[in-house]
Amino acid sequence: MNAGTPIGVTDVGGLTFSIAVPDARGPVDAQEALQAWAAGLSVDVRALPSTVAAAAAPARMRVLVVTSPGARTTALELAGSIAGPLVTVRTGAIGDLQSPRSWRLAIAVMPRGTPAQAAALAARLPSGHTVLWVAPPGTTQKQAAAYRAIAAGHAGFRVESLPAALATAPASVRGLATATLAVAYASTAYRLPSVSPSASTVLSWAERQLGKPYRYAAAGPGSFDCSGLTMDALAQAGIGATHNANLQWLQTRAHHVAEGRLVAGDLVFFAGADGTLTAPGHVGIYVGDGEIIDAPFTGADVRFDPLTSVGGYVGATDPYASAPAIGGIPPLPAANIPAVPAAKALNQYQSFASTLADNTWGPGQFGYLNLLWQRESGWNPAATNPVSGAFGIPQALPATKMASAGLDWATNPYTQIIWGIGYIRATYGTPQAAWAHELAYGWY
């Protein structure tokens, strides 16, 4: 939706109304604009983030993940977390930036990166290309000044700093935490489609099985058939599946995905050698850019295959839509679902967030959002973490990320809330998933 375009809405009673978006900075998501209007508050529509910028792009954006051998875990997590029909992720050494090839965005995550290395990358930055440099934790004021100088001289160069507290985090979680933050930075800055935590877990595990041989009826660890691979991959995210392609189709087909709307992590089914177009015999996992990962047939290994190279396409499904786990973390039992405070007990910030949350996710999610932000900031728009520098009601890190929702992010609680809801939706899907992550890791 472009500036000045009215948003028309008709309900079941036939009532039609519209609102116009004035002077917007590029395309704006009509649903987000409508939610802001429905909240009954004076919200600057021009400051609303656009979630359609990537979808409106005329060509595929290819993303190059640049890292060092010491950040292999981070690279694998990044490759599994950023995907979709508009994005191709490949890992490589820092020297890959010397050969632009087809990439348009590079995400450089260097555990011991320095401003000098960043400056060298910026100097080689081709026209029309961008680099997101994720600075190591513990960046000094002198280094920060150097990064600012680099960014000021190169329009396509952006810097985000990891929190200092991450330097002392256990090694077992440091790679995942770094990747999670880098994905959040990239999704906020460039509107990249991101993968849910469950799908990321499934994809990361499946890619680690590349090169293992196909064997009929096998389900690891040394060999797989097609449904054995998908069964074990889904199990990594706590999702139960049967060791049979047709039964996996029957189990998940209620959540059908159109071929043109595939996202990374979806299951893709084919007739296969021992199936039909109504009872598929082959299954793979969509990884983005028109490719799947699968265990195809005897004599082949687990590999990437173009979607169109596998005959007998049956359909695709979302195996996470009704899954019993979110990101491998079981949701709270029904008896422990947080109660939503009575409307009269909500302050003005909570009331605004409740309205937006209900419009974004439906009833039931604000309780989790309330728990999350009560723990993070106590709903204080001026709350500042003395260690990491996280700021505001949603505790954005770095705080300047909230500028994507409005330049008044430092003083306007409503801008902070709009950004926070957009961040949770892009990174975790729902407040419940973000709360589960908070309970597991102490941050979201």
C-alpha positions, 0 to 999 in steps of 0.5 A: 500500500502506497501513500494516500491509498485508502484502506477499505474494510467491510464487515459482515453487516456491510459497513464500509469505511476507509482511512488514508495513509498520508506521506508514508515512507514507502509501502506500509502494511495495511493491517498494521495501519488499520490496527493503529487506527483501531486502537483509537489513539493518535498514532503517526502512520508515517512511523509505522514499520513496513512489513511488505518492503521485501515482498515488494522488491522487484528481484530476489535479495541474496544474502551472504553470511560472512563469518570466520571458522570460529563462528561456525555454529553462529553461521549454521544458525543464521543460515537456518534462521533467514530464508524464504523465496526472496532470500538465499543464504550462503556462508563463506569467508570474509574474502568472498566480499571481493567477488560480489556475484549475485548477493545484495546483502552481506551479514558479517559476524566476526567473533574478533572483528575490528574496525580496521576489518570493517573499514576494509570491507566498506572500502570494497563495498560494490555499488548497490550492495549493503553490509550489516557488520555485527560488532563483537561484544564489549565494543569500546567507545573508541571502537564505536566511534570508528564504526560510526565514522565508517558508516557515515562514509558508506551509505550501504554499511550498517553496524550493530553491536552485540551486548557486552554480557554475551562475552561471558555467556556459556559457549553452548548458548553463545553461538545461538544467542549471537545468531538470534540477535544478528537475525533480529538486527537484519530482520528489523533493518532490512525486512528479511523474512525470518524462520520460526525457532522451530523451523530453524531447529529443524533446518539446522539439524537436517543440513548437518545430515548432508552427505549421509546415504539413503537407505530404505526404512532408515532413520539415522543416525548414519543413513536415512530414507525420506520420511526418516529424515523428516521424522528425525528433523521434526523431532529436534523441535519436539514435533512427533511424526510417523515414519511414512511419507503418506502418513506425514501428509495426512498428519499435516495436510490440514495446514496446506501451504500454496506452492507460491507461498512456501517458507523455509521449514515447510514439508513438501510432498511428491508422488515418489516411486512408491506413491501417487498424487493422492498418497505421496511416497516422497517428502522433503523439507523446503529450505528456500530459493526453490530448493528442498533438502531430502533423502531421494533414493537408493544410491544417493545421499541426503542433499539439496534438490531443486523443487522442480527437479522432483516429479509428481508434486503433491503439495506442501504443509506447515508442520508447526501450525498445530505442533505441541512445542514452540522452538523445542520448548513446551508451551505452558500447560493450560492451567498455567496460562497467564491471566489477563489483568482486568481492563481497569487495572491496566495502565495506558501503555498496557491498554494500548499494547493489549489492543494491538496484541489482540488485533495482531494475534487474537485473544490470549497472547497479551497475557504472555506479552504482559509477563514478558515486558513486566519482567524486562522493564516493568512497562517503564518507557525509560528503563535502561539495562545498565549492563547491555544498554537495552532500553525502553518497554521492550528493552530493544538492543540496541535501542536505536533499532526502534527508530524503524517505528518512529524517530521519537522512540526515545520519548514515545512509549507508543512507538516503543510498543509498536516496534516491540510487537513487530519485533516479536512477530518477526522473530518469534511469531507470538508472545508465548514463544518469546516468553518461552525463550525468556524462561529458557535463556533469560532474554528474548 
